[in-house]
Amino acid sequence: MHIFDIALEQTPTTWDDSALIQATAIFKSLNNEDIYLSHIRNHFDLMVDRWFSDIAVLARPNAKDAIHQDWKHLGMLSINWGRQGHNLISLEELHETLVRKQRDYGHQNIARFGRQGLLIRVHDKVARLENLMKFASSGTPNFESIQDTVMDLAGYSTIGMMWELDQFLLPLK
């Protein structure tokens, strides 16, 4: 059985399982559409405008479903964009990285500021990616590669999906 099939059949009881299910949903949404960095920026800016602080919008029916879909779309855009530049990320690699970092950082790293904190962290990653691309021809970045930044965007998108489903605080295995 393929990892996609396993992930989609489970009801998460642990952080690890939820991360796998949400990352799988992102990977299942991948397509061969040409993605430009501006698509990532535009979608992210739309997310900030919609979800950062407008309490009335968040109180609407289906708001959690809509922001969950926005996080998934951001993850898809990031991974598709990365693939076009040969920055390939596998589902297994994303899941391993998420679990490893969650063990290092713990739940409170995200839980303290929730959605707003995630949006700020993602803003930093999108800005970094834009900056890396401006200077891509000048050589290797000092500390973080384009691949690492794409991985982080996909990771935060997965975590955002988990947050909206109230699964981020599940225990690690």
N, CA and C of each residue as an Amber inpcrd file, in Angstrom:
protein
   519
   0.8480000  -1.1780000   0.0000000   0.0000000   0.0000000   0.0000000
   0.8940000   1.2430000   0.0000000   0.5430000   2.2350000  -0.8030000
   1.3110000   3.4740000  -0.9250000   1.0730000   4.3670000   0.2930000
   2.0370000   5.1790000   0.6430000   1.9280000   6.0770000   1.7900000
   0.7040000   6.9830000   1.6770000   0.3300000   7.4130000   0.4430000
  -0.8710000   8.2370000   0.2680000  -2.1000000   7.4970000   0.7920000
  -2.2370000   6.2280000   0.4230000  -3.4040000   5.4480000   0.8000000
  -3.4700000   5.2280000   2.3030000  -2.3430000   4.9440000   2.9030000
  -2.2910000   4.7350000   4.3540000  -2.7360000   6.0050000   5.0660000
  -2.1930000   7.1310000   4.6590000  -2.4650000   8.3890000   5.3400000
  -3.9390000   8.7760000   5.2650000  -4.5660000   8.5630000   4.1340000
  -5.9310000   9.0260000   3.9690000  -6.9570000   8.1280000   4.6440000
  -6.5520000   6.9260000   5.0740000  -7.4800000   6.0190000   5.7330000
  -7.4950000   6.2000000   7.2470000  -6.5940000   6.9780000   7.7880000
  -6.4590000   7.0910000   9.2330000  -7.2130000   8.2800000   9.7970000
  -7.6810000   8.1270000  11.0260000  -8.1580000   9.2380000  11.8250000
  -7.0110000   9.5560000  12.7740000  -6.5160000  10.7740000  12.7440000
  -5.3070000  11.0500000  13.5280000  -5.5520000  11.0340000  15.0370000
  -4.6700000  10.3480000  15.7220000  -4.6640000  10.3650000  17.1870000
  -3.3440000  10.9100000  17.6990000  -2.3950000  11.1010000  16.7830000
  -1.0960000  11.6530000  17.1580000  -0.7370000  12.7830000  16.1980000
   0.1810000  13.6180000  16.6400000   0.6810000  14.7230000  15.8340000
   1.2660000  14.1800000  14.5340000   2.0430000  13.1200000  14.6490000
   2.7060000  12.5150000  13.4910000   1.7010000  12.0940000  12.4260000
   0.6130000  11.4330000  12.8770000  -0.4100000  10.9770000  11.9280000
  -1.1180000  12.1500000  11.2620000  -1.4490000  13.1630000  12.0360000
  -2.1070000  14.3390000  11.4680000  -1.2090000  15.0130000  10.4360000
   0.0790000  15.1430000  10.7740000   1.0230000  15.7550000   9.8290000
   1.0660000  14.9580000   8.5320000   1.0680000  13.6440000   8.6280000
   1.1020000  12.8110000   7.4280000  -0.1710000  12.9720000   6.6070000
  -1.3080000  13.0080000   7.2740000  -2.5840000  13.1540000   6.5590000
  -2.6440000  14.4940000   5.8370000  -2.2570000  15.5740000   6.5030000
  -2.3310000  16.8960000   5.8870000  -1.2890000  17.0640000   4.7750000
  -0.0810000  16.5710000   5.0080000   0.9450000  16.6360000   3.9540000
   0.5040000  15.8240000   2.7360000  -0.1270000  14.6960000   2.9810000
  -0.6380000  13.8680000   1.8870000  -1.6780000  14.6370000   1.0780000
  -2.5430000  15.3630000   1.7610000  -3.5590000  16.1550000   1.0580000
  -2.8900000  17.1900000   0.1550000  -1.8090000  17.8020000   0.6290000
  -1.0810000  18.7550000  -0.2130000  -0.5210000  18.0420000  -1.4330000
   0.1350000  16.9120000  -1.2240000   0.7510000  16.1900000  -2.3440000
  -0.2900000  15.6930000  -3.3320000  -1.4590000  15.3120000  -2.8470000
  -2.5090000  14.8680000  -3.7640000  -3.0460000  16.0220000  -4.6120000
  -2.8430000  17.2590000  -4.1670000  -3.3360000  18.4090000  -4.9280000
  -2.3160000  18.9310000  -5.9370000  -1.1110000  18.3540000  -5.9620000
  -0.0800000  18.8210000  -6.8970000  -0.5380000  18.6180000  -8.3350000
  -0.0810000  19.5020000  -9.1960000  -0.3910000  19.3980000 -10.6170000
   0.8200000  19.8780000 -11.4080000   0.7050000  19.9190000 -12.6910000
   1.8180000  20.3290000 -13.5430000   1.7040000  21.7780000 -14.0110000
   0.8620000  22.5350000 -13.3450000   0.6690000  23.9340000 -13.7010000
   1.9640000  24.7170000 -13.4710000   2.2600000  25.6340000 -14.3830000
   3.4120000  26.5160000 -14.1880000   3.1110000  27.4680000 -13.0470000
   3.9880000  27.4820000 -12.0650000   3.8160000  28.3360000 -10.9000000
   4.9600000  29.3390000 -10.8800000   4.6170000  30.5720000 -10.6530000
   5.6160000  31.6240000 -10.5230000   5.6620000  32.0560000  -9.0650000
   6.7870000  32.5890000  -8.6670000   6.9280000  33.0580000  -7.2990000
   5.8360000  34.0760000  -6.9620000   5.4200000  34.8410000  -7.9500000
   4.3430000  35.8160000  -7.7200000   3.0340000  35.1280000  -7.3310000
   2.8000000  33.8920000  -7.7970000   1.5980000  33.1570000  -7.3870000
   1.6350000  32.8790000  -5.8900000   2.8060000  32.4810000  -5.4060000
   2.9540000  32.2120000  -3.9730000   2.7240000  33.5020000  -3.1900000
   3.3810000  34.5790000  -3.6100000   3.2360000  35.8650000  -2.9190000
   1.7770000  36.3320000  -2.9340000   1.1340000  36.2710000  -4.0890000
  -0.2470000  36.7550000  -4.1930000  -1.2000000  35.9350000  -3.3290000
  -1.0370000  34.6190000  -3.3540000  -1.9170000  33.7740000  -2.5360000
  -1.6710000  34.0360000  -1.0540000  -0.4100000  34.1460000  -0.6860000
  -0.1080000  34.4090000   0.7120000  -0.6720000  35.7640000   1.1570000
  -0.4960000  36.7960000   0.3500000  -1.0390000  38.1140000   0.7040000
  -2.5630000  38.0540000   0.8580000  -3.2140000  37.2930000   0.0000000
  -4.6570000  37.0970000   0.1120000  -5.0020000  36.4370000   1.4510000
  -4.2130000  35.4400000   1.8400000  -4.4380000  34.7730000   3.1260000
  -4.3090000  35.7580000   4.2820000  -3.2850000  36.5840000   4.2490000
  -3.0870000  37.5650000   5.3220000  -4.2720000  38.5250000   5.3690000
  -4.6700000  39.0200000   4.2180000  -5.7980000  39.9530000   4.1690000
  -7.0840000  39.3060000   4.7030000  -7.2680000  38.0260000   4.4230000
  -8.4820000  37.3330000   4.8590000  -8.4420000  36.9330000   6.3240000
  -7.3120000  36.4180000   6.7700000  -7.2960000  35.6420000   8.0010000
  -6.4670000  36.1960000   9.1490000  -5.7150000  37.2520000   8.9350000
  -4.8130000  37.6670000  10.0160000  -5.5560000  38.2260000  11.2180000
  -6.5360000  39.0990000  10.9990000  -7.1390000  39.7210000  12.1730000
  -8.6260000  40.0140000  12.0700000  -9.2670000  39.6590000  11.0050000
 -10.6820000  39.9770000  10.8490000 -11.5310000  38.9270000  11.5770000
 -11.8880000  39.2460000  12.8050000 -12.6400000  38.3160000  13.6430000
 -13.9990000  37.9850000  13.0230000 -14.6420000  38.9510000  12.3940000
 -15.9520000  38.7120000  11.7840000 -15.8680000  37.6430000  10.7020000
 -14.8140000  37.6970000   9.9020000 -14.6410000  36.6970000   8.8470000
 -14.4260000  35.3160000   9.4590000 -13.6480000  35.2610000  10.5110000
 -13.3560000  33.9810000  11.1530000 -14.5890000  33.3580000  11.8040000
 -15.5640000  34.1730000  12.1380000 -16.7790000  33.6760000  12.7790000
 -17.7920000  33.1220000  11.7730000 -17.5660000  33.3500000  10.5090000
 -18.5060000  32.8670000   9.4960000 -18.5020000  31.3450000   9.4330000
 -19.6500000  30.7670000   9.0550000 -19.6790000  29.3140000   8.8540000
 -18.6630000  28.9230000   7.7670000 -18.0390000  27.8400000   7.9310000
 -17.0690000  27.2830000   6.9820000 -15.7580000  28.0660000   6.8960000
 -15.5260000  29.0180000   7.7960000 -14.2710000  29.7740000   7.7610000
 -13.0760000  28.8530000   7.9500000 -13.1930000  27.9100000   8.8850000
 -12.0720000  26.9840000   9.1270000 -11.7960000  26.1300000   7.8870000
 -12.8460000  25.7140000   7.2050000 -12.6510000  24.9500000   5.9680000
 -11.9510000  25.7970000   4.9140000 -12.3440000  27.0520000   4.8170000
 -11.7600000  27.9350000   3.8030000 -10.2850000  28.2000000   4.0890000
  -9.9340000  28.4810000   5.3310000  -8.5190000  28.7310000   5.6120000
  -7.7080000  27.4410000   5.5000000  -8.3090000  26.3110000   5.8470000
  -7.6400000  25.0220000   5.6500000  -7.2950000  24.8510000   4.1760000
  -8.2350000  25.1700000   3.2990000  -7.9980000  25.0770000   1.8580000
  -6.9360000  26.0750000   1.4010000  -6.9290000  27.2610000   1.9940000
  -5.8920000  28.2420000   1.6560000  -4.5060000  27.7260000   2.0330000
  -4.3870000  27.1210000   3.2120000  -3.0880000  26.5480000   3.6130000
  -2.6680000  25.4400000   2.6460000  -3.6270000  24.5840000   2.2880000
  -3.3150000  23.4890000   1.3510000  -2.8670000  24.0470000   0.0090000
  -3.5400000  25.0730000  -0.4720000  -3.1860000  25.6670000  -1.7600000
  -1.7920000  26.2990000  -1.6960000  -1.4760000  26.9580000  -0.5910000
  -0.1410000  27.5310000  -0.4300000   0.9220000  26.4360000  -0.4570000
   0.6630000  25.3310000   0.2200000   1.5990000  24.2080000   0.1910000
   1.7830000  23.6550000  -1.2110000   0.6760000  23.5050000  -1.9430000
   0.7380000  23.0150000  -3.3160000   1.5400000  23.9630000  -4.1960000
   1.2550000  25.2590000  -4.0900000   1.9910000  26.2380000  -4.8950000
   3.4890000  26.1580000  -4.6060000   3.8390000  26.0650000  -3.3370000
   5.2490000  26.0330000  -2.9360000   5.9650000  24.8060000  -3.4780000
   5.3510000  23.6460000  -3.3030000   5.9920000  22.4090000  -3.7810000
   6.0530000  22.3880000  -5.2990000   4.9720000  22.7770000  -5.9750000
   5.0000000  22.8320000  -7.4450000   6.0690000  23.7990000  -7.9370000
   6.1450000  24.9840000  -7.3240000   7.1640000  25.9550000  -7.7120000
   8.5600000  25.3630000  -7.4980000   8.7740000  24.7330000  -6.3710000
  10.0690000  24.1250000  -6.0940000  10.4420000  23.0560000  -7.1090000
   9.4890000  22.2480000  -7.5040000   9.7440000  21.1900000  -8.4820000
  10.1940000  21.7560000  -9.8240000   9.6110000  22.8840000 -10.2050000
   9.9930000  23.5010000 -11.4800000  11.4660000  23.9010000 -11.4740000
  11.9860000  24.2440000 -10.3110000  13.3890000  24.6310000 -10.1900000
  14.2660000  23.4930000  -9.7240000  13.7630000  22.2710000  -9.8150000
  14.4940000  21.0610000  -9.4250000  14.7860000  21.0130000  -7.9300000
  13.9530000  21.6540000  -7.1460000  14.0260000  21.5710000  -5.6900000
  12.9410000  20.5960000  -5.2510000  13.2250000  19.3220000  -5.4400000
  12.2330000  18.2780000  -5.2330000  12.1090000  17.9390000  -3.7520000
  10.8750000  17.8330000  -3.3080000  10.5760000  17.4470000  -1.9410000
   9.6120000  16.2680000  -2.0190000   9.9100000  15.2170000  -1.3090000
   9.0060000  14.0680000  -1.2860000   8.1080000  14.1600000  -0.0580000
   7.0010000  13.4570000  -0.1110000   6.0880000  13.3870000   1.0260000
   6.8280000  12.8480000   2.2440000   7.5960000  11.8080000   2.0450000
   8.3220000  11.1930000   3.1530000   9.3090000  12.1830000   3.7800000
  10.0160000  12.9360000   2.9390000  10.9830000  13.9120000   3.4340000
  10.2780000  15.0320000   4.2070000   9.1620000  15.5070000   3.6910000
   8.4120000  16.5500000   4.3810000   7.9310000  16.0380000   5.7310000
   7.3580000  14.8550000   5.7600000   6.8350000  14.2950000   7.0120000
   7.9580000  14.0930000   8.0220000   9.0570000  13.5180000   7.5970000
  10.2070000  13.3180000   8.5060000  10.6870000  14.6410000   9.0840000
  10.8020000  15.6450000   8.2370000  11.2710000  16.9600000   8.6810000
  10.2950000  17.5750000   9.6780000   9.0090000  17.4900000   9.3880000
   8.0070000  18.0340000  10.2950000   8.0820000  17.3910000  11.6740000
   8.1470000  16.0730000  11.7090000   8.1740000  15.3600000  12.9910000
   9.4700000  15.6790000  13.7410000  10.5810000  15.6780000  13.0420000
  11.8730000  15.9740000  13.6770000  11.8690000  17.3740000  14.2790000
  11.3850000  18.3490000  13.5260000  11.3620000  19.7230000  14.0280000
  10.3470000  19.8830000  15.1630000   9.2270000  19.1760000  15.0870000
   8.2400000  19.2600000  16.1700000   8.8280000  18.7190000  17.4680000
   9.6190000  17.6630000  17.3740000  10.2860000  17.1340000  18.5710000
  11.2420000  18.1770000  19.1460000  11.9170000  18.9220000  18.2790000
  12.8650000  19.9520000  18.7310000  12.1570000  21.1740000  19.3100000
  11.1180000  21.6520000  18.6330000  10.4650000  22.9060000  19.0180000
   9.3360000  22.7280000  20.0260000   8.6160000  21.6220000  19.9430000
   7.4750000  21.4020000  20.8220000   6.2380000  22.1500000  20.3720000
   5.1640000  21.9140000  21.0920000   3.8640000  22.4700000  20.7310000
   3.7540000  23.9730000  20.9810000   4.3830000  24.4630000  22.0270000
   4.1900000  25.8650000  22.4110000   4.7930000  26.8550000  21.4150000
   5.7460000  26.3970000  20.6320000   6.3570000  27.2700000  19.6380000
   5.3040000  27.8770000  18.7090000   4.3440000  27.0820000  18.3030000
   3.2610000  27.5490000  17.4220000   2.0390000  27.9440000  18.2490000
   1.7380000  27.1670000  19.2740000   0.4970000  27.3620000  20.0300000
   0.4030000  28.7440000  20.6670000   1.5000000  29.3320000  21.0340000
   1.4680000  30.6420000  21.7160000   0.8050000  31.7190000  20.8620000
   1.0720000  31.7330000  19.5370000   0.5410000  32.7860000  18.6720000
  -0.3750000  32.2530000  17.5780000  -0.5270000  30.9350000  17.4750000
  -1.4840000  30.3250000  16.5680000  -1.3780000  30.7790000  15.1250000
  -2.5210000  30.9960000  14.5170000  -2.6040000  31.3510000  13.0980000
  -1.7840000  32.6000000  12.7770000  -1.8910000  33.6220000  13.6200000
  -1.1570000  34.8560000  13.3460000   0.3510000  34.5980000  13.3550000
   0.8190000  33.8180000  14.2990000   2.2420000  33.4820000  14.3450000
   2.6820000  32.7060000  13.1170000   1.8380000  31.7690000  12.6820000
   2.1550000  31.0060000  11.4670000   2.2340000  31.9310000  10.2550000
   1.2840000  32.8450000  10.1430000   1.2900000  33.7640000   9.0050000
   2.5410000  34.6370000   9.0070000   2.9790000  35.0750000  10.1650000
   4.2010000  35.8730000  10.2360000   5.4130000  35.0340000   9.8420000
   5.4880000  33.8120000  10.3310000   6.6070000  32.9370000   9.9630000
   6.6260000  32.6860000   8.4560000   5.4450000  32.4560000   7.8780000
   5.3720000  32.2130000   6.4320000   5.7590000  33.4710000   5.6660000
   5.3530000  34.6290000   6.1550000   5.7620000  35.8590000   5.4980000
   7.2840000  35.9360000   5.4130000   7.9570000  35.6040000   6.5060000
   9.4220000  35.6230000   6.5080000   9.9890000  34.6760000   5.4510000
   9.3760000  33.5120000   5.3070000   9.8690000  32.5250000   4.3290000
   9.6130000  32.9850000   2.8970000   8.4450000  33.5610000   2.6370000
   8.1570000  34.0520000   1.2820000   9.1140000  35.1900000   0.9420000
   9.3350000  36.1020000   1.8900000  10.2720000  37.2050000   1.6460000
  11.6820000  36.6680000   1.4160000  12.0720000  35.6590000   2.1690000
  13.4000000  35.0580000   1.9870000  13.5080000  34.4460000   0.5950000
  12.4820000  33.7310000   0.1810000  12.4950000  33.1040000  -1.1390000
  12.6110000  34.1600000  -2.2340000  11.8640000  35.2340000  -2.1000000
  11.9510000  36.3160000  -3.0840000  13.3640000  36.9000000  -3.1190000
  13.9560000  37.0800000  -1.9600000  15.3090000  37.6270000  -1.8890000
  16.3330000  36.6450000  -2.4620000  16.1930000  35.3770000  -2.1300000
  17.1050000  34.3670000  -2.6760000  17.0480000  34.3420000  -4.2000000
  15.8480000  34.4890000  -4.7490000  15.7050000  34.4480000  -6.2010000
  16.3010000  35.6890000  -6.8620000  16.2700000  36.8270000  -6.1960000
  16.8890000  38.0410000  -6.7410000  18.3880000  37.8470000  -6.9250000
  18.9860000  37.1290000  -5.9970000  20.4320000  36.9870000  -5.9990000
  20.8800000  35.5770000  -6.3430000  19.9910000  34.7810000  -6.9370000
  20.2970000  33.3770000  -7.2450000  21.5130000  33.2290000  -8.1470000
  21.7010000  34.1510000  -9.0570000  22.8160000  34.0340000  -9.9990000
  24.1670000  34.3500000  -9.3500000  24.1520000  34.9630000  -8.1690000
  25.4150000  35.3430000  -7.5320000  26.0440000  34.2310000  -6.7090000
  25.3800000  33.0950000  -6.6020000  25.9740000  31.9830000  -5.8760000
  25.0550000  31.3960000  -4.8340000  25.6570000  30.6360000  -3.9410000
  24.9280000  29.9210000  -2.9060000  24.5890000  30.8600000  -1.7510000
  23.3900000  30.7530000  -1.2030000  23.0620000  31.5800000  -0.0470000
  23.9310000  31.2050000   1.1550000  24.0430000  32.1210000   2.0850000
  24.9030000  31.8890000   3.2410000  24.4130000  30.7870000   4.1590000
  23.1100000  30.7630000   4.4560000  22.6560000  29.8510000   5.4910000
  21.4980000  28.9520000   5.0930000  20.6320000  29.4090000   4.2550000
  19.4350000  28.6410000   3.9350000  19.2750000  28.5540000   2.4280000
  19.0920000  27.3570000   1.9500000  18.9570000  27.1570000   0.5110000
  17.5130000  27.3790000   0.0730000  17.3390000  27.4900000  -1.2300000
  15.9910000  27.5840000  -1.7990000  15.2120000  26.3270000  -1.4270000
  15.8600000  25.1840000  -1.5140000  15.2050000  23.9150000  -1.1590000
  14.7140000  23.9380000   0.2890000  15.5560000  24.4160000   1.2080000
  15.1500000  24.5030000   2.6140000  13.9570000  25.4360000   2.7910000
  13.9570000  26.5360000   2.0710000  12.8730000  27.5100000   2.1910000
  11.5730000  26.9300000   1.6400000  11.6440000  26.2240000   0.5210000
  10.4570000  25.5680000  -0.0340000   9.9500000  24.5130000   0.9510000
  10.8590000  23.7630000   1.5570000  10.4740000  22.7580000   2.5610000
   9.7620000  23.4400000   3.7360000  10.3010000  24.5650000   4.1860000
   9.6720000  25.2770000   5.2980000   8.2810000  25.7840000   4.9260000
   8.1100000  26.3020000   3.7160000   6.7820000  26.7650000   3.2910000
   5.7790000  25.6070000   3.2630000   6.2050000  24.4700000   2.7470000
   5.3310000  23.2950000   2.7260000   5.0500000  22.8180000   4.1510000
   6.0580000  22.8750000   5.0080000   5.8840000  22.4710000   6.4000000
   4.9240000  23.3720000   7.1470000   5.0970000  24.6820000   7.0110000
   4.1740000  25.6060000   7.6790000   2.7670000  25.4860000   7.1180000
   2.6460000  25.1930000   5.8380000   1.3170000  24.9790000   5.2580000
   0.6550000  23.7610000   5.8900000   1.4190000  22.6970000   6.0650000
   0.8990000  21.4910000   6.7150000   0.4750000  21.7960000   8.1460000
   1.3230000  22.5150000   8.8620000   1.0110000  22.8840000  10.2440000
  -0.2270000  23.7850000  10.2830000  -0.3440000  24.6980000   9.3360000
  -1.5370000  25.5370000   9.2710000  -2.7970000  24.7150000   9.0960000
  -2.7280000  23.7050000   8.2510000  -3.8700000  22.8200000   8.0550000
  -4.2150000  22.1050000   9.3580000  -3.1870000  21.6190000  10.0520000
  -3.3950000  20.9390000  11.3320000  -4.0090000  21.8940000  12.3500000
  -3.5150000  23.1290000  12.3760000  -4.0160000  24.1170000  13.3260000
  -5.5070000  24.3540000  13.1240000  -5.9120000  24.5140000  11.8750000
  -7.3110000  24.8100000  11.5780000  -8.2280000  23.6380000  11.8950000
  -7.6890000  22.4420000  11.9130000  -8.4820000  21.2500000  12.2450000
  -8.3970000  20.9060000  13.7330000  -7.7660000  21.7920000  14.5050000
  -7.5670000  21.5580000  15.9480000  -6.8150000  20.2560000  16.2230000
  -5.8070000  19.9730000  15.3670000  -5.0060000  18.7640000  15.5260000
  -3.5520000  19.0610000  15.8680000  -3.1850000  20.3180000  15.9210000
  -1.7820000  20.6520000  16.1630000  -1.3160000  20.2380000  17.5510000
  -2.1870000  20.2360000  18.5200000  -1.7930000  19.9340000  19.8970000
  -1.9040000  18.4410000  20.2430000  -2.1510000  17.6100000  19.2350000
  -2.1400000  16.1660000  19.4840000  -0.7460000  15.7480000  19.9630000
  -0.6580000  14.6900000  20.7550000   0.6570000  14.2510000  21.2380000
   1.4860000  13.6250000  20.1150000   2.7960000  13.7870000  20.2250000
   3.7030000  13.0850000  19.3140000   3.7190000  11.6030000  19.6740000
   4.0320000  10.7680000  18.6940000   4.1710000   9.3240000  18.9740000
   5.3340000   9.0970000  19.8920000
